[in-house]
């Protein structure tokens, strides 16, 4: 820190910010995030006020604000450049104490021996210890350019995930995740570590989703847990919500359905805020679909209307059709189809299905097949046995073998469940069962 002060001729408060590579705006945001974690009201500050603190052109921050700045920069009042005489409390408990072992921080030999007989630590040891910690906090093994490159590759994988079979996708995701973790193992600045945790959460979620499609339930569950832990570590509230919304798909398709409701509710709470977001709409729609599946009509429709309202207020530019973490209109309609299909509201379900299929067009992904299977479920609910089974068979066979995974099989069997019990042994139902019993490569 002293090196930055001497080299750049800046205040100690500014040196702490520069050591972390933060802009003034980022520093304000980090302080606000800290206050959220501590569950305290943030001080009223902005970029201009912060800049005045750093240049001493404005007033000295209030004692409570200085206390928060000490927490933000993991230091004490003196190392922020303030003194007790500045109407600022000393807060000795914030000061990092020197360790008792020289080996822990690689102290210059003989420094501890210079302590006096009363056990007081000389200033030289305090200064050298603090400098070493400051250098550690400011160090990192990855550059911004490298992080940007990792992010570019992640965005490419998110696009590829839409149309690539899960068995092909998993090795690519694992390779990228291993590279991210190789960097994350080293000591990185907090902002860098947060970005790496975000990448880890996204990659782990896509791996979990792929395993879910393949029907690898225990492994998918474990990977969703890893994704949630990484998202929580990043501190990104919307990412935490998104990962939980994605994770809700596992119990939605494979059970227990109550777990899907709980995850979607938790996601909705995390994404709640004044500004409408695609993530909040996605979470609410996931809850609506899960509530509908357990027959909770009132809760399902309430969540559905909430999702539609939030989605309508997000505005254009937030909807990417070719991003695994996107929630474009066609996917909103897919979830809406699930809500109305589960509630037995067939006319509304088929309207959502037809509009969604128009938006999907000729895309070779699993979603159009899921929409047609839900259309088949609507036929089965209306006792149209031939139409239901034939449409389900056509939808199932239309999917390339690599995408014809367990999740599609599970949903197609819901058509048989929707058929009245007395008709499940009829020829159309038997034909559907026979098709689903064949290995994908033989179909």
C-alpha positions, 0 to 999 in steps of 0.5 A: 500500500505504501508503494502505491501511495508513494508512486501515485501520490494518492491518499491511503484511502484511494490506494486501497481502492486502486490495489483492488482494481476498482473504479469509484463506481465499483467501490460504491457497489461493493460497499452497498453489497457489504451493507446487505451482508451485514444487514445494515443501512448503507451510507448515503454516498456516490462517486462524487462523495467517494472521490472527495473522501479520497482527495480530502476535498470534502468532509471526513466520513462519519465514524459509522462510515469509516467503520464500514470502510475498514470492514470493506478494505479489511484494515484499520482506521490508521491504514485508511489514512485517518486518525482518532483526532479526525473525529473517527473512532480507533476501532482497534478490534478491526486491526489485523494482529500480527501472527505469532509465527514468522513462518506463516507470513515469511517474516524477515528473520530476527524481527520477533526477537526485537520485541521488548521485554514487555511483549510489545511489537515494534513498529517495523514488524507491524509495517512489514506484516501489513505490507505483505498482506496488502501485496497478497490482497492485490496479487493475482495469477490471472489478468483481466484479458484472460478472464474476458477470454474465459467469459467469451468461451463460456458464452460460446458454450452457452450458445452451443448448449441449445443445440448440442446433445448432452453427451457431447456437451458434458466433456466440453463443459468439464474441460472448461470448468477444470481450467476455471478451477485451476485459476480459482485455486490460486489467491485472487482479488475478491472481484476476480474470485467472484467472477470465477465463482460465477463461471463455476456456477454456470458451468456446473449448472449446465453439467447438471442440466445435461445429466438431468436430461440423460436421467442421471438423477443422483449425479445431476442432484449433486452437480446442482448442489455444487452450482448453488454453492458456487453461485452463493460464493459469488454473491450474485443474487440474480445468479443464485436465483437463476441456478435454483430455478434451473435446479427446480427442473430436476424434481419437476420431471423426476420428483418429488414435485414439492422440491420443485415448488420449494426451489422455485419459491426460494429463487423468487425470493432471491430475485425479488427487487424494485426493478423487473428482471428476466430472472424474476419472471423465470423463477415465478414461471417455474413456481407456477408450473410446479404448483400446477403440477401438484394441483394448486390452481390458485397458487399456480395462477398467482405465480403465472400472472406475476411472471407475465407482469414482470416479463412484460416490464423487462422491455426489449433487449433482455431476451436471447433465443440462443443462450442456455441462461436466457428466458426468451418469449418462446421459453416463457410460452413453454412454461405457460404450456406446462401450467395450463396442461397441468391444470387441464385448461386445454384451450389455453395450453394449446394456444401457448403451444402453437405460439411457442412452436411458431417462435421455435421454427425449425430449431433442432432442440428438445423444447419443440418436442416437449411442446408437442408432447404436452399437446398430446397430453391435452388430447389424452385429457380430452379422451382423444386416444388416437390423436394423443398417442400418434402425436406423442410418437411423432414428437418423440421420433422427430428428435435426433437420437442424441437429444432423445434422452431420458427426460423426453421419455419421461414426459412422453410417458405422461401421455399414457398417464393422462389416458383414462385407465380403461384405455391404456391397454388399447392399441394406440397406447400399446404402440406408444409404449413399444416405441418408448421401450426401444433404445434411441439408436434403434428408433 
